Amino acid sequence: MKLRKVTAAAAAAVVLSLTATACGGDNDKNDSGSGSGGGDKIKIGIKYDQPGLGLKEPDGSFSGFDVDVATYVAKELGYKPDQIEFVETKSADRENALARGDVKFIAATYSINDERKQKVDFAGPYLLAHQDLLVKADSDISQGTDLNGKKLCSVTGSTSAQNVKDTIAPKANLRQYGGYSECLAGLQSGAVDALTTDDSILAGFAAQDKYEGQFKLAGLKLSNENYGVGVKKGDKETADKINAALEKMVSDGAWQKAVDDNFGPASYKNEPAPKIGAIVK
Ligand code: GLU
């Protein structure tokens, strides 16, 4: 898998912050970012355990489609890569992280829906994914209804877990963990029969060398997941700037490059770039 390394940028960030401290400068403000760029840092929420979308590598660098979207958006807001501090925002933590001001924005497979819109605002959408199932290569589970009575894993605070309870398989024995990597360990050991979340995420897991030949996607489109960039409720200024950045990312070809770089290795067949504000129900 081709992974973009930002180690040099991270090293440069350390040097910059040391310089600021030594000079008694106040550039390295300990907040989520002013949005004005310049000498400030910006904190951005991503996932750390989703290969192809948001992944923290063993060497401390970050890779994935969401990382590339976040880096592009930050550039349009006036921040260079070495001014970005990525922060892990797990599925159940996202609304609180924005409300507390821990991060300026979140790009973390974050589906736009009405419930979340009560608590946060969204720019986008910038990707349309669909809920699907990941099962062992020899599994006979092929439909959502096959999950009733089966041990199914998903993540607390995700739309995937909610959809299972509401419609897909209310009688499934649903286990909810903090992150998808924990579900994957359960699938490998046989502790669970299936893992459900977005096909974009599942494709990234299935394509990892260490799982070669072990898992398959059912190929179902159990829901529409419109990924948005989350911002603090009421921060219209940032949301508007992010929408402009996302439009530019599509029109200048950077969106397609990020797709090819990050989804190509997993052979994930994504939907075309969505239009800003066009939510597929
Ligand atoms: N996109 C879905 C959601 O926002 C599932 C993936 C995730 O948990 O981030 O809940």
Residues whose N, C-alpha, C, O or C-beta is under 5 A from the ligand:
A	BS01	LIG	S91 A108 T109 Y110 S111 V155 G157 S158 T159 S160 D198 E225
